[in-house]
Amino acid sequence: MAEQKKGRSLQLILDAIPTPLLMIEADYSVSARNMAAQKFSTDNPATPGDTACCSTLADANGTCPLDGGDCLAKEVLTKKTESSTVKKITDGNEVDNYFEVCAIPVLDEQGNISRIIESWRDVTSIYQNKKLKLAYQEQNAIFQEHETLLAKVITAKKEWEQAMDCLTDMVILVDSQGSIMRCNVAFSSFMGRYFASLVGQNYGTIFTECGLSGPKSHISDTSESEMFHPSSGKTFLQRNFPVTLDGDITGMVITLQDVSVRKQALAQLDNHRRRLQQTLDQLSAMITQVMNDKRLEKTFALMPLDMEPCWQVFDCEQKECPCYGKEAMRCWQASHTACNENADNKTDKCQKCAYYEQAQADPIFSIGEQFNKMMDILENKNQELEKAYAELKASQSQLLQQEKMASIGQLAAGVAHEINNPIGFVTSNLGTLAKYLSRFSNFLEEQTRILTAVGEAPGIEALQAKRADLKLDFLLEDAVGLINESLDGVGRVKKIVQNLKTFSRIDQTDFTLADINQCLEDTLNIIWNELKYKTTVHKEYGILPLTKCYPQQLNQVFLNLLVNAAQAIPEKGDIFIKTWCTDNEVMVSISDTGSGIDPKNINHLFEPFFTTKAVGEGTGLGLSIVYEIITMKHNGCISVDSTPGKGTTFTVQLPLILEP
């Protein structure tokens, strides 16, 4: 009853439209028309649907254009889109009438054309008026443009639908109530339902029915959330994108993205990130150790994840092996294993082992192995560089010290030469003066004798009184003593200058014959001022042949040893110097009764820059230079024997090289 009433209401509305309207079925029969169409029709069928569309309205010529003519209904059914045209019809009075005919398809639920709505609008007056005709043409062009645009929109719609169907992510369009309006193929396939059965359903209900667990977002919520599907074990990321029209939210686009693989990858990535961080921490700690301690006592030891111990992999029963019963470890770096005895000799063999290859496949482990190799190389290179640097510093310091000694020797030789000149003429003048005084003494004695023999007694007495008053006899006797003392002092100065010149030996820098005892004497004379106030020097020189050496350098050796001996004595003590000769060596020992040397420092005495003295009191180069001169320059050796609190003895052994 309601449907009949609704149908009558629709018919009344259609009848009120002045434009003729036809409803054409797929078989080109007219199933309905409005009042304007009935008035305009040339036929009046008793039952709707009995008349073909070609027999109605002004087109009633009884000939169907399907046989080859133009048919608007056929074009719509073929192209499946609306179409329009302008028809000219001449009536019985030979009057041309123009009608704008527009055909619009009606689709069923499956998207197929079920019928066509065709409208006829009388545009005769428009065509009769030229201006209006031009306007109509323009309007028709606009209409054609709109028709083209509509076709493009329809094409774009189909392309967009196809694009959405190509997506692996599920896409749903819902209205403001949450009812599904559209969805792509991925969603309908996942739900196992046809598109038509999903349209109009509430998306939250659909999610619940298929087992998706997780938050059901509000229509205006733009947050992201994860949903889990137990039956497939997949996790989906739900994103909501509200659809707005004129500022109001009219719906929402929902996407469901499968993030199961990504979650697993992220979990693995996080696990690897933790391992990498652990690796970096180990590397940083080892680098810090190298920077602080200058050495590397342990290696990078992080094993790959899920790595079983080697004894489990190979079903090893060697319980005495260091690897047995322990977690996975670098067995190729462990000594005395069942695989081999010495870890240093097993690396090449272990690199061919399947267990090593399995561990090497792990990138982080490979980094650790490369780091270990790099650190070994760096440590070896660092030790070589440190040794070379120490040798270079020692050589540079020793060269500097030798240059200083050479400069001091040159200066001493120059000073000795300059002092020798005045000493020479002072000695000569004193000798001449002694001769003059001897002549004056002889003259006075002869004069006294003659005056005594021939002179008068009063005059002689007066002369003798005057001589006694002037103390001429005392002056003559004392002058001789003064001249002798002056000559002795000048002789001592000359000897010191000679010793200084001998010590410097500017003219003896080559490998030449020298008396070792004389070298010691020359050195003692030079540093006597350092020794005489706090030490008593005891000398026990043996009979030594002349031997080839560098005298100046040996003077420097004896100088350093004697000065060190004096400095080791706190207040008062003794220094003992002894020389002797064997069949092929010259031996020199210098002992002191000083404080001695701590046993822990004995092995470092001859290292460059090592010193037990306070800061500013020693450079640590003296004994280093002594060691180089004895061992490198003379192919000899030097040893030390010390007892804390009792004293120290340095013994120098020089090869005896005689003149051939």
C-alpha positions as CSV (number, residue, x, y, z in Angstrom):
1,M,0.0,0.0,0.0
2,A,2.9,2.3,0.9
3,E,4.7,1.4,-2.2
4,Q,1.6,2.2,-4.3
5,K,1.3,5.5,-2.6
6,K,5.0,6.3,-3.1
7,G,4.6,5.4,-6.8
8,R,1.7,7.7,-7.3
9,S,3.5,10.5,-5.6
10,L,6.5,10.0,-7.9
11,Q,4.2,9.9,-10.9
12,L,2.6,13.2,-9.9
13,I,6.0,14.8,-9.6
14,L,7.0,13.6,-13.0
15,D,3.7,14.7,-14.5
16,A,4.3,18.2,-13.1
17,I,7.5,18.5,-15.2
18,P,6.8,20.2,-18.5
19,T,9.6,18.4,-20.3
20,P,8.7,15.1,-21.8
21,L,10.4,12.2,-19.9
22,L,10.6,8.5,-21.0
23,M,11.8,5.4,-19.2
24,I,13.3,3.0,-21.7
25,E,14.2,-0.5,-20.8
26,A,17.2,-2.4,-22.0
27,D,15.1,-3.9,-24.9
28,Y,14.3,-0.4,-26.1
29,S,10.7,-0.6,-25.0
30,V,9.1,2.4,-23.2
31,S,8.0,1.3,-19.7
32,A,6.8,4.7,-18.4
33,R,6.3,8.4,-19.5
34,N,5.1,11.6,-17.9
35,M,2.1,13.7,-18.8
36,A,4.1,15.9,-21.1
37,A,5.4,12.9,-23.0
38,Q,1.8,11.5,-23.3
39,K,0.6,14.7,-24.8
40,F,3.4,14.9,-27.2
41,S,3.3,11.2,-28.2
42,T,1.9,10.1,-31.5
43,D,0.7,6.8,-30.0
44,N,-1.2,6.0,-26.9
45,P,-0.6,2.4,-25.9
46,A,-3.0,0.7,-23.6
47,T,-0.2,-0.9,-21.6
48,P,3.3,0.7,-20.8
49,G,6.0,-1.3,-22.4
50,D,4.1,-2.2,-25.6
51,T,5.6,0.6,-27.6
52,A,9.2,0.8,-28.8
53,C,11.1,4.1,-28.2
54,C,11.3,4.7,-31.9
55,S,7.5,4.9,-32.2
56,T,7.0,7.6,-29.5
57,L,7.0,11.4,-29.4
58,A,7.9,13.2,-32.6
59,D,10.2,10.4,-33.7
60,A,7.2,8.2,-34.5
61,N,8.2,7.2,-38.0
62,G,7.9,3.5,-37.2
63,T,11.5,2.8,-38.3
64,C,14.0,1.6,-35.7
65,P,17.4,3.3,-36.2
66,L,19.1,0.2,-34.7
67,D,19.3,-1.0,-38.3
68,G,22.0,1.6,-39.0
69,G,20.8,5.0,-38.0
70,D,21.7,7.1,-34.9
71,C,20.1,5.9,-31.7
72,L,20.7,7.7,-28.4
73,A,19.5,4.8,-26.3
74,K,21.8,2.4,-28.2
75,E,24.8,4.8,-27.6
76,V,24.1,4.9,-23.9
77,L,23.8,1.1,-23.6
78,T,27.0,0.7,-25.6
79,K,29.2,3.3,-23.9
80,K,27.5,2.8,-20.5
81,T,27.5,6.6,-19.9
82,E,24.9,9.4,-20.4
83,S,24.7,11.1,-23.8
84,S,22.8,14.0,-25.4
85,T,22.0,15.4,-28.8
86,V,19.8,17.9,-30.6
87,K,17.2,16.6,-33.0
88,K,15.3,18.5,-35.7
89,I,11.8,17.3,-36.4
90,T,9.6,18.8,-39.2
91,D,5.9,18.6,-38.6
92,G,3.1,18.4,-41.1
93,N,3.1,22.1,-41.7
94,E,6.7,21.9,-42.8
95,V,7.8,23.7,-39.6
96,D,11.2,22.7,-38.1
97,N,11.1,22.0,-34.4
98,Y,14.4,21.5,-32.4
99,F,14.6,19.2,-29.4
100,E,17.5,18.7,-27.0
101,V,17.4,15.0,-26.2
102,C,19.4,13.8,-23.1
103,A,19.6,10.1,-22.1
104,I,20.9,9.1,-18.6
105,P,21.6,5.4,-17.6
106,V,20.2,3.9,-14.5
107,L,22.4,1.3,-12.8
108,D,21.4,-1.7,-10.7
109,E,23.3,-3.0,-7.6
110,Q,25.8,-4.9,-9.7
111,G,26.7,-1.7,-11.6
112,N,24.9,-2.8,-14.9
113,I,22.5,-0.5,-16.9
114,S,19.0,-1.6,-16.1
115,R,17.1,1.2,-18.0
116,I,17.5,4.7,-19.5
117,I,15.8,8.0,-18.6
118,E,15.4,10.1,-21.7
119,S,14.2,13.7,-21.7
120,W,13.1,15.9,-24.6
121,R,13.4,19.7,-24.2
122,D,11.9,22.0,-26.9
123,V,14.6,24.4,-27.9
124,T,13.0,25.6,-31.1
125,S,12.7,29.2,-29.9
126,I,16.4,29.2,-29.1
127,Y,17.3,28.0,-32.6
128,Q,15.0,30.5,-34.2
129,N,16.7,33.4,-32.5
130,K,20.3,33.7,-33.9
131,K,21.6,35.3,-30.7
132,L,20.0,32.7,-28.6
133,K,21.3,30.1,-31.1
134,L,24.8,31.4,-30.6
135,A,24.4,31.3,-26.9
136,Y,23.0,27.8,-27.1
137,Q,26.1,26.8,-29.1
138,E,28.3,28.2,-26.4
139,Q,26.1,26.5,-23.8
140,N,26.3,23.3,-25.8
141,A,30.1,23.6,-25.9
142,I,30.2,24.1,-22.2
143,F,27.9,21.1,-21.9
144,Q,30.2,19.1,-24.1
145,E,33.2,20.2,-22.0
146,H,31.3,19.2,-18.8
147,E,30.5,15.9,-20.5
148,T,34.2,15.4,-21.3
149,L,35.2,16.4,-17.8
150,L,32.6,14.0,-16.4
151,A,34.0,11.3,-18.5
152,K,37.5,12.1,-17.2
153,V,36.1,12.1,-13.6
154,I,34.5,8.7,-14.2
155,T,37.8,7.4,-15.7
156,A,39.8,8.8,-12.8
157,K,37.4,7.2,-10.4
158,K,37.9,3.8,-12.1
159,E,41.6,4.3,-12.1
160,W,41.6,5.3,-8.5
161,E,39.5,2.3,-7.6
162,Q,41.9,0.1,-9.5
163,A,44.9,1.7,-7.8
164,M,43.3,1.2,-4.4
165,D,42.7,-2.4,-5.3
166,C,46.4,-2.9,-6.1
167,L,47.4,-1.8,-2.6
168,T,48.3,-4.6,-0.1
169,D,47.2,-2.3,2.8
170,M,43.5,-2.6,3.6
171,V,41.6,0.7,3.0
172,I,38.0,1.4,4.2
173,L,35.8,4.5,3.8
174,V,33.2,4.9,6.5
175,D,30.5,7.5,7.0
176,S,30.0,9.6,10.2
177,Q,28.2,6.7,11.8
178,G,31.0,4.2,11.1
179,S,29.2,2.4,8.3
180,I,31.3,1.1,5.5
181,M,30.8,3.1,2.3
182,R,33.7,1.7,0.2
183,C,36.6,-0.7,0.6
184,N,39.4,-2.1,-1.5
185,V,39.9,-5.6,-2.7
186,A,42.6,-6.3,0.0
187,F,40.0,-5.6,2.8
188,S,37.2,-7.7,1.2
189,S,39.7,-10.6,0.5
190,F,41.0,-10.5,4.1
191,M,37.4,-10.6,5.4
192,G,36.4,-13.3,3.0
193,R,33.2,-11.3,1.9
194,Y,32.0,-9.6,-1.2
195,F,31.9,-5.9,-1.5
196,A,28.1,-5.6,-1.5
197,S,27.9,-7.6,1.8
198,L,30.3,-5.2,3.5
199,V,28.8,-1.9,2.4
200,G,26.5,-0.5,5.1
201,Q,28.0,-2.6,7.9
202,N,29.6,-1.0,11.0
203,Y,33.4,-1.4,10.7
204,G,33.8,-2.0,14.4
205,T,31.4,-5.0,14.2
206,I,33.2,-6.3,11.1
207,F,36.6,-6.1,13.0
208,T,35.2,-8.0,16.0
209,E,33.6,-10.7,13.8
210,C,36.9,-11.4,12.1
211,G,38.8,-11.6,15.3
212,L,40.8,-8.3,15.1
213,S,41.6,-7.3,18.7
214,G,42.6,-3.8,19.6
215,P,41.1,-0.3,20.1
216,K,38.2,0.7,17.8
217,S,39.0,4.4,17.2
218,H,36.4,7.2,17.3
219,I,35.4,8.7,14.0
220,S,37.4,11.9,14.8
221,D,40.4,10.1,16.3
222,T,43.6,10.5,14.2
223,S,45.9,8.4,16.4
224,E,47.6,5.2,15.4
225,S,47.0,1.9,17.1
226,E,48.0,-1.8,16.6
227,M,45.5,-4.6,16.1
228,F,46.3,-8.3,16.4
229,H,44.7,-11.1,14.4
230,P,45.1,-14.3,16.4
231,S,44.1,-16.8,13.6
232,S,46.8,-15.5,11.2
233,G,49.3,-14.3,13.9
234,K,49.6,-11.0,12.1
235,T,49.7,-7.5,13.6
236,F,48.1,-4.6,11.8
237,L,48.8,-0.9,12.2
238,Q,45.5,1.0,12.1
239,R,45.6,4.6,10.9
240,N,42.6,7.0,10.8
241,F,42.2,9.9,8.4
242,P,39.0,12.0,9.0
243,V,37.1,13.2,5.9
244,T,35.9,16.8,6.2
245,L,33.3,18.7,4.1
246,D,32.8,22.4,4.8
247,G,34.6,22.0,8.1
248,D,32.5,19.1,9.3
249,I,33.7,15.6,9.6
250,T,31.6,13.5,7.3
251,G,33.5,10.2,7.5
252,M,36.8,8.6,7.9
253,V,39.4,6.7,5.8
254,I,40.8,3.7,7.8
255,T,43.9,1.9,6.7
256,L,45.2,-1.4,8.1
257,Q,48.9,-2.1,7.3
258,D,50.4,-5.5,8.0
259,V,53.4,-4.7,10.2
260,S,54.2,-8.2,11.4
261,V,57.4,-8.5,9.4
262,R,58.4,-5.0,10.4
263,K,57.8,-5.8,14.1
264,Q,59.9,-8.9,13.8
265,A,62.6,-6.9,12.0
266,L,62.4,-4.2,14.6
267,A,62.8,-6.8,17.4
268,Q,65.8,-8.3,15.7
269,L,67.1,-4.8,15.0
270,D,66.7,-3.9,18.6
271,N,68.5,-7.1,19.6
272,H,71.3,-6.3,17.2
273,R,71.4,-2.7,18.4
274,R,71.9,-3.9,22.0
275,R,74.6,-6.3,20.8
276,L,76.2,-3.5,18.8
277,Q,76.1,-1.2,21.8
278,Q,77.7,-3.9,23.9
279,T,80.3,-4.3,21.2
280,L,80.9,-0.5,21.1
281,D,81.2,-0.4,24.8
282,Q,83.8,-3.2,24.8
283,L,85.7,-1.5,22.0
284,S,85.5,1.8,23.8
285,A,86.7,0.2,27.0
286,M,89.6,-1.5,25.2
287,I,90.6,1.7,23.4
288,T,90.5,3.6,26.7
289,Q,92.7,0.9,28.3
290,V,95.2,1.3,25.5
291,M,95.1,5.1,25.8
292,N,95.5,5.0,29.6
293,D,97.8,1.9,30.1
294,K,99.5,2.0,26.7
295,R,98.9,-1.7,26.4
296,L,96.2,-4.3,25.6
297,E,96.0,-7.3,28.0
298,K,92.7,-8.7,26.8
299,T,90.9,-9.2,23.5
300,F,87.4,-8.5,22.2
301,A,85.5,-11.5,23.4
302,L,81.8,-11.0,22.3
303,M,80.5,-14.2,20.7
304,P,77.6,-14.3,18.2
305,L,74.1,-14.8,19.5
306,D,72.7,-18.3,19.8
307,M,76.2,-19.7,19.2
308,E,76.5,-23.1,20.8
309,P,79.8,-24.1,22.5
310,C,82.3,-26.0,20.3
311,W,82.2,-29.1,22.5
312,Q,78.5,-29.4,21.9
313,V,78.7,-28.8,18.2
314,F,81.4,-31.5,17.7
315,D,80.1,-33.8,20.5
316,C,83.5,-33.5,22.1
317,E,84.2,-35.6,25.2
318,Q,87.6,-34.1,26.1
319,K,86.7,-32.9,29.6
320,E,90.2,-31.7,30.3
321,C,90.0,-29.3,27.4
322,P,89.7,-25.6,28.5
323,C,86.6,-25.2,26.4
324,Y,84.6,-28.1,27.8
325,G,81.5,-27.4,29.9
326,K,81.8,-23.6,29.2
327,E,79.8,-21.2,27.2
328,A,80.7,-20.4,23.6
329,M,84.2,-19.0,23.5
330,R,87.0,-18.2,21.1
331,C,88.5,-21.7,21.2
332,W,91.0,-20.8,18.5
333,Q,92.6,-18.3,21.0
334,A,92.7,-20.8,23.9
335,S,95.9,-22.7,24.5
336,H,96.2,-26.5,25.3
337,T,92.8,-27.4,23.7
338,A,91.9,-30.7,22.3
339,C,92.3,-29.3,18.8
340,N,95.9,-28.2,19.3
341,E,98.4,-27.4,22.0
342,N,99.6,-23.9,21.4
343,A,97.2,-21.1,20.4
344,D,99.9,-19.3,18.5
345,N,100.3,-22.2,16.1
346,K,96.6,-23.1,15.6
347,T,95.2,-20.0,14.0
348,D,95.6,-21.1,10.4
349,K,94.1,-24.5,11.2
350,C,91.1,-23.0,13.1
351,Q,90.3,-20.6,10.3
352,K,89.3,-23.6,8.2
353,C,87.1,-25.0,11.0
354,A,83.3,-25.0,10.4
355,Y,82.8,-23.6,13.9
356,Y,85.1,-20.6,13.1
357,E,83.3,-20.0,9.8
358,Q,79.9,-20.0,11.5
359,A,81.1,-17.4,14.0
360,Q,82.8,-15.4,11.3
361,A,79.4,-15.1,9.5
362,D,78.1,-12.8,12.3
363,P,79.0,-9.2,11.2
364,I,79.5,-8.0,14.8
365,F,81.7,-10.9,15.6
366,S,83.7,-10.2,12.4
367,I,84.1,-6.6,13.5
368,G,85.5,-7.9,16.8
369,E,88.0,-10.3,15.1
370,Q,89.2,-7.5,12.8
371,F,89.5,-5.2,15.8
372,N,91.6,-7.8,17.6
373,K,93.9,-8.1,14.6
374,M,94.1,-4.4,14.3
375,M,94.9,-3.9,18.0
376,D,97.6,-6.6,17.8
377,I,99.2,-4.8,14.8
378,L,98.8,-1.4,16.5
379,E,100.3,-2.7,19.8
380,N,103.3,-4.2,18.0
381,K,103.7,-1.0,15.9
382,N,103.3,1.1,19.1
383,Q,106.0,-0.9,20.9
384,E,108.3,-0.5,17.9
385,L,107.5,3.2,17.7
386,E,108.1,3.6,21.5
387,K,111.4,1.8,21.2
388,A,112.5,3.8,18.2
389,Y,111.3,7.0,19.9
390,A,113.2,6.2,23.1
391,E,116.3,5.4,21.1
392,L,115.9,8.6,19.1
393,K,115.5,10.6,22.2
394,A,118.5,8.9,23.8
395,S,120.6,9.4,20.7
396,Q,119.5,13.0,20.5
397,S,120.3,13.7,24.1
398,Q,123.5,11.8,24.0
399,L,124.5,13.8,20.9
400,L,123.6,17.0,22.6
401,Q,125.6,15.9,25.7
402,Q,128.5,15.0,23.5
403,E,128.2,18.4,21.7
404,K,128.2,20.0,25.2
405,M,131.2,18.1,26.2
406,A,133.0,18.9,23.0
407,S,132.1,22.6,23.5
408,I,133.4,22.4,27.1
409,G,136.5,20.7,25.9
410,Q,137.1,23.3,23.2
411,L,136.5,26.0,25.7
412,A,138.8,24.3,28.3
413,A,141.5,24.0,25.6
414,G,141.2,27.6,24.7
415,V,141.3,28.7,28.3
416,A,144.3,26.4,28.9
417,H,146.0,27.9,25.9
418,E,145.3,31.4,27.1
419,I,146.5,30.7,30.7
420,N,149.6,29.0,29.4
421,N,150.9,32.2,27.9
422,P,151.0,34.4,31.1
423,I,152.0,31.3,33.2
424,G,155.0,30.9,30.9
425,F,156.3,34.5,31.2
426,V,155.5,34.6,34.9
427,T,157.6,31.4,35.4
428,S,160.4,32.8,33.3
429,N,160.4,36.2,35.1
430,L,160.4,34.5,38.5
431,G,163.4,32.4,37.4
432,T,165.2,35.5,36.2
433,L,164.4,37.3,39.4
434,A,165.8,34.4,41.4
435,K,169.1,34.7,39.5
436,Y,169.2,38.5,40.1
437,L,168.7,38.0,43.9
438,S,171.5,35.4,43.9
439,R,173.8,37.9,42.3
440,F,172.8,40.7,44.7
441,S,173.4,38.3,47.6
442,N,176.9,37.4,46.3
443,F,177.7,41.0,45.8
444,L,176.7,42.0,49.3
445,E,178.6,39.1,50.8
446,E,181.8,40.1,48.8
447,Q,181.3,43.7,49.8
448,T,181.1,42.9,53.4
449,R,184.2,40.8,53.2
450,I,186.2,43.5,51.6
451,L,185.0,46.2,53.9
452,T,185.8,44.1,56.9
453,A,189.4,43.5,55.6
454,V,190.3,47.1,54.7
455,G,187.8,49.3,56.4
456,E,187.9,51.1,59.7
457,A,186.1,49.6,62.6
458,P,183.6,52.4,63.2
459,G,182.5,52.5,59.6
460,I,182.2,48.8,59.4
461,E,180.2,48.7,62.6
462,A,177.9,51.4,61.3
463,L,177.4,49.6,58.0
464,Q,176.6,46.3,59.8
465,A,174.2,48.1,62.1
466,K,172.4,49.6,59.1
467,R,172.3,46.1,57.4
468,A,170.9,44.7,60.5
469,D,168.4,47.5,60.8
470,L,167.2,47.0,57.3
471,K,167.1,43.2,57.8
472,L,168.8,42.7,54.5
473,D,170.0,39.2,55.4
474,F,166.3,38.2,56.3
475,L,165.0,39.8,53.1
476,L,167.5,38.0,50.9
477,E,166.7,34.7,52.6
478,D,162.9,35.2,52.5
479,A,162.9,36.5,48.9
480,V,164.4,33.2,47.8
481,G,161.7,31.4,49.7
482,L,158.9,33.6,48.2
483,I,160.3,33.0,44.7
484,N,160.4,29.2,45.3
485,E,156.8,29.2,46.6
486,S,155.7,31.3,43.6
487,L,157.4,29.0,41.2
488,D,155.7,26.0,43.0
489,G,152.3,27.7,42.7
490,V,152.8,28.5,39.1
491,G,153.9,24.9,38.5
492,R,150.7,23.7,40.1
493,V,148.6,26.1,37.9
494,K,150.5,24.8,34.9
495,K,149.7,21.2,35.9
496,I,146.0,22.0,36.3
497,V,145.9,23.7,32.9
498,Q,147.8,20.7,31.4
499,N,145.3,18.3,33.0
500,L,142.4,20.4,31.7
501,K,143.9,20.3,28.3
502,T,144.5,16.6,28.5
503,F,140.9,16.0,29.7
504,S,139.5,17.9,26.8
505,R,141.8,16.2,24.3
506,I,140.6,18.2,21.4
507,D,143.6,16.8,19.5
508,Q,142.8,13.2,20.5
509,T,139.1,12.6,19.4
510,D,140.2,9.7,17.2
511,F,140.6,6.1,18.3
512,T,144.2,6.2,19.7
513,L,146.5,4.7,22.3
514,A,146.1,6.0,25.8
515,D,147.0,5.3,29.4
516,I,143.8,4.5,31.3
517,N,145.4,5.3,34.7
518,Q,146.4,8.7,33.3
519,C,142.7,9.3,32.1
520,L,141.6,8.6,35.7
521,E,144.2,11.0,37.1
522,D,143.3,13.7,34.6
523,T,139.6,13.3,35.5
524,L,140.4,13.4,39.3
525,N,142.3,16.7,38.9
526,I,139.4,18.2,37.0
527,I,136.7,17.2,39.6
528,W,138.8,17.3,42.7
529,N,136.9,20.3,44.0
530,E,133.7,18.1,44.0
531,L,135.4,15.3,45.9
532,K,137.9,16.8,48.4
533,Y,135.4,18.2,50.9
534,K,133.3,15.0,51.5
535,T,135.3,12.0,50.3
536,T,138.6,10.4,50.7
537,V,139.8,8.9,47.4
538,H,141.8,5.6,47.6
539,K,143.7,4.7,44.4
540,E,145.0,1.3,43.6
541,Y,146.4,1.5,40.1
542,G,147.7,-1.6,38.4
543,I,150.3,-1.7,35.7
544,L,148.4,-1.2,32.4
545,P,149.7,-1.2,28.9
546,L,148.6,1.5,26.5
547,T,145.4,0.5,24.8
548,K,143.5,1.9,21.9
549,C,140.4,3.9,22.9
550,Y,138.6,7.2,22.8
551,P,140.3,9.0,25.7
552,Q,138.0,12.0,25.8
553,Q,135.0,9.7,25.9
554,L,136.5,7.6,28.7
555,N,137.2,10.8,30.6
556,Q,133.5,11.5,30.4
557,V,132.7,8.0,31.6
558,F,135.0,8.3,34.7
559,L,133.7,11.8,35.3
560,N,130.0,10.6,35.5
561,L,130.9,7.6,37.7
562,L,133.0,9.6,40.2
563,V,130.4,12.4,40.4
564,N,127.6,9.8,41.0
565,A,129.7,8.2,43.7
566,A,130.3,11.5,45.4
567,Q,126.6,12.4,45.2
568,A,125.6,9.0,46.7
569,I,127.6,9.8,49.9
570,P,125.4,11.8,52.3
571,E,128.1,13.5,54.4
572,K,131.5,11.8,54.6
573,G,132.7,8.7,52.9
574,D,135.3,6.9,50.7
575,I,135.8,6.3,47.0
576,F,137.9,3.4,45.9
577,I,139.5,3.4,42.4
578,K,141.1,0.2,41.2
579,T,142.6,-0.8,37.9
580,W,144.0,-4.1,36.7
581,C,144.6,-6.0,33.5
582,T,143.8,-9.5,32.4
583,D,145.0,-11.2,29.3
584,N,142.6,-9.4,27.0
585,E,140.8,-6.8,29.1
586,V,141.5,-3.6,31.1
587,M,139.4,-3.5,34.2
588,V,138.4,-0.4,36.1
589,S,136.2,-0.4,39.3
590,I,134.9,2.6,41.1
591,S,133.3,2.0,44.5
592,D,131.7,4.2,47.1
593,T,130.4,3.9,50.6
594,G,127.2,5.7,49.8
595,S,123.5,4.9,50.3
596,G,123.4,2.2,47.6
597,I,120.7,1.5,45.0
598,D,117.2,0.0,45.5
599,P,117.2,-3.5,43.8
600,K,114.1,-2.6,41.9
601,N,116.0,0.2,40.1
602,I,119.1,-1.8,39.2
603,N,117.6,-3.0,35.8
604,H,116.7,0.6,34.9
605,L,119.9,2.4,35.7
606,F,121.2,2.5,32.1
607,E,117.8,3.5,30.5
608,P,117.6,7.0,29.1
609,F,115.9,9.6,31.3
610,F,115.7,7.2,34.3
611,T,116.9,8.9,37.5
612,T,116.4,8.4,41.2
613,K,117.3,12.0,41.9
614,A,114.8,14.7,42.8
615,V,113.2,16.8,40.0
616,G,115.7,19.3,38.7
617,E,118.8,17.5,40.1
618,G,119.3,15.0,37.3
619,T,118.4,14.4,33.7
620,G,118.7,10.6,33.7
621,L,121.2,10.7,30.8
622,G,124.6,10.2,32.6
623,L,124.6,6.5,33.0
624,S,122.8,6.1,29.6
625,I,125.7,7.9,28.0
626,V,128.2,5.8,30.0
627,Y,126.6,2.6,28.8
628,E,126.6,3.7,25.1
629,I,130.3,4.8,25.3
630,I,131.4,1.6,26.9
631,T,129.3,-0.9,24.9
632,M,128.8,0.8,21.6
633,K,132.0,2.8,21.2
634,H,134.5,0.4,22.9
635,N,132.7,-3.0,22.6
636,G,133.1,-3.4,26.3
637,C,130.7,-3.9,29.1
638,I,129.7,-2.3,32.4
639,S,128.2,-3.9,35.5
640,V,126.9,-2.7,38.8
641,D,126.8,-4.3,42.3
642,S,125.0,-2.4,45.0
643,T,123.9,-3.0,48.6
644,P,121.4,-0.5,50.0
645,G,123.0,1.4,52.9
646,K,126.5,0.1,52.2
647,G,127.6,1.3,48.8
648,T,127.8,0.7,45.1
649,T,130.5,-0.6,42.7
650,F,130.6,0.0,39.0
651,T,133.0,-2.2,37.0
652,V,134.1,-1.3,33.5
653,Q,135.6,-3.9,31.2
654,L,137.4,-2.6,28.1
655,P,138.9,-4.9,25.5
656,L,142.7,-4.6,25.5
657,I,143.7,-3.4,22.0
658,L,147.5,-2.9,21.6
659,E,149.4,-1.2,18.8
660,P,150.1,-3.9,16.2
